[in-house]
Each structure stands twice: as C-alpha cells, then as structure tokens.
Amino acid sequence: MSIDPLVRKNIRRLTPYSSARSEFKGKADIWLDANENPFDTGLNRYPDPLQQAVKAQIGQLKGVAVDRIALGNGSDEVIDLLIRIFCEPRQDRILVLPPTYGMYQVSADIADVEVVEVPLLPGFQPDVEAILAATDQQTKLLFLCSPNNPTGNCLAADQVEQLIEQFPGIVVIDEAYIDFAEQPSWSQLLDDHPRLAIMQTFSKAWGLAGIRLGMLFASEEIIAYFNKVKPPYNVNELTQRSALQALQQHELYTQRLNSLLEQRRLVQDFLTAWEEVEVVYPSDANFILAKVKDAAGLYRYLVGQGIIVRDRSRAYGCAGCLRFTVGTPAENERLFQALQAYRR
Ligand SMILES: *Cc1c(COP(=O)(O)O)cnc(C)c1O
C-alpha cells in the first residue's frame, strides 16, 4: 500500500532543487560546476547531499538498509520535515501523548498544524483505544517517544505494536534514548510497515549534541519524500566528518554508555533512599524523573549550589517532578553531597 495519499499534494507535485553535486556524481579532476572557491581551505567543497559514507556506517551498525536512512540537522529537523511532508496547514493534525517531548508541539505550531493530545495513562503508557478513537483521516502523524522524555520509560511493546498495526497514518517512534534501554529498536519492523518512521540521534548516547545529527529510519517511500523536501546540504561537512570519526571509535562509545548506565543506577538508588523524594520513576534513558516534596524549593536550592536540573512540575502528570540528567561520576557525587546538605 502506497503512502502517497497521506502526503500533501504540493509535496507530491514538488520538483526538488537540483544541486550541482546531485547532477554530476562521477569522478573528475576539475570541478567547475558549483561556484565553489577552488583554493583548498579543507572545507571549500559542498558536502555530500546524501551523506553516503555516514549512512553506510550507520546502516551497518543498525542493521538498516542505506536507502531506508535519512539524516537531518538534529532530530529537530526530522520532526519539522515530517510535519511539513504530511500535514496540510489548518487542515491536518498530529497526535501526541503528554507528557512528552515539546518539539512535536512547537514544530506543529510553527507549521500551523493542529496538535491532538491523548494523555498517557498512569504508568505513562499509551491509551490505545483513546488514541484510535481520537484519530481521523486528517490525523497524519502519531508521535510515540520511547523511551519517553521526560518520564524515562519505554512504551509497552504490545501497545506500540497495536498502534503500528492500527493507526492509519504515519507512526513516528522517537528513539532518542534507545541506546540506554534494554528494549530493542523498532527499526527491525520496517520491512513490514511502510508507514513506520523511527528517529534516533547523535545527541545523547553518542555524546555529540553539538554536531546536530538526527537519523530517520523509514520505508524507501518516506525517505524519498524526505530527500525531496530537505535543504540540499542540510548536514554539513564538519558534522559528517565528526560522525564518521565517532562511528569508528565504537569502544569509546561503549565505555561512556556503560559508565552512564552504572551512574544511572547510583542516582536512582540515591534518590530512592532520600527522604525528600516521593516517587522515583524507572528509567530506560540517561535521566531520572523524580517527584519531590518541594520541587520549586529544591530547584532553587540546587541553582544556588551551581547545579541545574530540569523543573518538569508543570508538565502533564508530572506535578512536583524534577528531571535529573545523569552526569559524570564526579558530577553525580557533587549532586549527592548537595542533596544531602539540603535543609540542614
Ligand atoms: C534530546 C531529544 C532528541 C534529540 O534531538 P536532536 O535535535 O537530535 O538533538 C529527540 N527527541 C527527544 C525526545 C529528545 O529528548
């Protein structure tokens, strides 16, 4: 079944920009086609618009075919482009499950696309029946965030599966934190589900938030629309080089990941034992959401100690909650000392 009917008409009809680098791709000695500066600065050439070297490495690592991978200037660009590909302003809708990542709402607001909210049930799990009941022909995208930000939990596999089977639009699963989870990625289901889209990022487990590199794994059809709509050189040369370098240092990635998982356990244990905490939510991510007796007071106290956490107490279902990102061993130790000294 084709995804074409879900795509905006103007995007279906769009003739994409044809860059010099996409018109001639062979080998040559002299490049006089792109109005680049010929003097070698190390960066005088436009980058590969399809980032093929980076995608080859990612494909191998993730077990995803290269033509099912697209890259964006952070996941933020991927979210924005998905909304612009599928949602007609003032007509189509996206569906989100609060409390969740704020960028889905912001990107939809910017595109003038309505956001339908179906809150997570207690335990922060999706309400499949309510989601399907709130869905109509205009509901083009369903954003599932798993592990979810700010709650930290994975969405239950059978609920996600039901939604992948039954949601009539595009199911987008944001897996920004999947490397910290025990559950596998949903990317292995792509073979059977042309309307499934998975997002991952270099910003968290890879430690490269500064390079702005987000991944999209989806059917060839979705990827083709993404490539049609994206700015030609959306992932710059320095970013592509940094990603390649990181991908070749997999041991370093694993070491840091293991350290963060170990530290997560320590933060969890500390918070669980601390008298100011009412609930510590289980986490499959690199942060922990905790309900405390006085969120505003504790937040202000920590700022005074030079430690910034995230106050999530105004998010749906998160009254009284602070979100603690897991730091280095030394940073977490400082956090524990500060917490121990609170109100003493
Ligand atoms: C941090 C985060 C991202 C990453 O976004 P980038 O633009 O790739 O840095 C994506 N989704 C969620 C839910 C996040 O928390």
The ligand as an SDF file (V2000), in Angstrom:
LIG
                    3D

 15 15  0  0  0  0  0  0  0  0999 V2000
   17.1320   15.0360   23.1220 C   0  0  0  0  0  0  0  0  0  0  0  0
   15.9860   14.5410   22.3170 C   0  0  0  0  0  0  0  0  0  0  0  0
   16.0570   14.4900   20.9280 C   0  0  0  0  0  0  0  0  0  0  0  0
   17.2900   14.9200   20.2130 C   0  0  0  0  0  0  0  0  0  0  0  0
   17.0690   15.9520   19.3720 O   0  0  0  0  0  0  0  0  0  0  0  0
   18.2840   16.4600   18.4610 P   0  0  0  0  0  0  0  0  0  0  0  0
   17.6490   17.5240   17.6370 O   0  0  0  0  0  0  0  0  0  0  0  0
   18.7130   15.2640   17.6390 O   0  0  0  0  0  0  0  0  0  0  0  0
   19.3600   16.9320   19.3600 O   0  0  0  0  0  0  0  0  0  0  0  0
   14.9960   13.9820   20.2190 C   0  0  0  0  0  0  0  0  0  0  0  0
   13.8980   13.5490   20.8570 N   0  0  0  0  0  0  0  0  0  0  0  0
   13.7980   13.5660   22.1830 C   0  0  0  0  0  0  0  0  0  0  0  0
   12.5960   13.0270   22.8330 C   0  0  0  0  0  0  0  0  0  0  0  0
   14.8370   14.0830   22.9620 C   0  0  0  0  0  0  0  0  0  0  0  0
   14.7060   14.1380   24.2960 O   0  0  0  0  0  0  0  0  0  0  0  0
  1  2  1  0
  2  3  1  0
  2 14  2  0
  3  4  1  0
  3 10  2  0
  4  5  1  0
  5  6  1  0
  6  7  2  0
  6  8  1  0
  6  9  1  0
 10 11  1  0
 11 12  2  0
 12 13  1  0
 12 14  1  0
 14 15  1  0
M  END
$$$$
